[in-house]
Amino acid sequence: MRQITVLGNNSGRNAGDAAILGNLLRDVSDEFSDILFKVPTTHPGFIRDNFGEFNVKPVPLLPWYGALKNFGLPLAVAMLNTDLILICDNILFDRKFYNPLFNNLASISLVAPFCKRRNIPIVMYNCSIGPIDFPYGKKALQKVLDASDLVITRDRQTGELLDQLELRYPELIQHADCALNTEPTAGAQLQRIIETEGLFQNPNGTIGFNVNAYIDNWSMTGVYSQDDFCRVVGESVDRIIEAFDVDVLFVCTQIMDLENTGRCIGYSGHKDRIKVVSNKTYTYQDLAALLGRLELHIGLRTHTLIFCAAVGTPMVDISSYPKSRGFMRTIGQEDRFIAFENLNPDHILSVVGDVWDHRAGIREAMQPTVMEEKRKASASAKLLRKYLA
């Protein structure tokens, strides 16, 4: 039986990361029948409980196994004893480079050259790369690229970054994010969630919102304090509720975001019109289904935008992450964003109002582009055949 080691953010705390892993496992399993997936993780039970339908083996990244998260023996063993390594999501960046609790690039770059010596192929699979802001980050990334056989990106921005940094890289193919092929919860199961949470009772509709736990525009020039940000979001939610007579649903795809979500709601004067759902309670398939029932969504985390595209919901990007802008650009929605320097209730309401007025046309216009992106995302599995022959 052939083995694939899958490197990503697989702790179970982020619904977007779970969607990447779940769809990757399905796509590759559909293409190959005799694969054992080894998944390094700080939460082995999450992998077993949520992906047990696949032939998957969690690799515990825990101190009593000799690991400080991704730094230590378990990751090295998983990378050096496999037939293929897949690097997924957006884990190759140099922010907090020397902190293994946060950064993956440093640890992977230490082991990657030894994988090359053992002729273990490394494929960057439907991934993004960056930001890379420091010489040591560039050097580490080059070591990983030198050991890699193929780079499959999920956006055009990654290739542009590699060229801008003048890095050497192997064959590069632009495909799409695995999470686009998420199959949303439906039928009686979805209806139970809606009834339990008391959602979608307003005949005028519901607008979605998403924030994260930290204010960071990934250029190290943060514009707002956390308190300022939460106040702006709370006031903007009120303006949206009053302008369109809608309800608002905060959708948290990362458990750590719940506290900041509560702070934002605390600044609202219409708390009775606001609901919250999160991946603390619901699966990524559930959250995708709920996003599909919105009129539109304003999102900071990239995967709320990706889920919206998957289910046909118009979205606005609060532009914090390069990968978010890259994704919006890929699906032809890059003009629908709110830059941090323009993050104020008046501007937010203006952008949201434009999307509200054109939401039916946006849904229709997105469909063919998103369908093609879905096809490309699943097609990446076929490119692995030459490494698993």
GIWOKA-V930029 format. One record per run of one state. SS is the DSSP state (~ for helix, > for strand, _ for the rest). FROM is the first residue (numbers start at 1). TO is the last residue. If there is no record, write none. Layout:
# GIWOKA-V930029
SS:FROM:TO + SS:FROM:TO
This chain:
# GIWOKA-V930029
_:1:1 + >:2:7 + _:8:13 + >:14:14 + ~:15:31 + _:32:34 + >:35:41 + _:42:43 + ~:44:50 + _:51:55 + >:56:60 + _:61:62 + ~:63:65 + _:66:66 + >:67:68 + _:69:70 + >:71:72 + ~:73:80 + _:81:83 + >:84:87 + _:88:91 + >:92:92 + _:93:104 + ~:105:117 + _:118:120 + >:121:127 + _:128:128 + >:129:129 + _:130:134 + ~:135:147 + _:148:149 + >:150:153 + _:154:155 + ~:156:164 + _:165:170 + >:171:174 + _:175:177 + ~:178:181 + _:182:186 + ~:187:197 + _:198:205 + >:206:209 + _:210:225 + ~:226:244 + _:245:246 + >:247:252 + _:253:253 + >:254:254 + ~:255:266 + _:267:270 + ~:271:273 + >:274:278 + _:279:283 + ~:284:291 + _:292:295 + >:296:299 + _:300:301 + ~:302:311 + _:312:314 + >:315:319 + _:320:321 + ~:322:330 + _:331:336 + >:337:339 + ~:340:342 + _:343:344 + ~:345:357 + _:358:358 + ~:359:387 + _:388:389
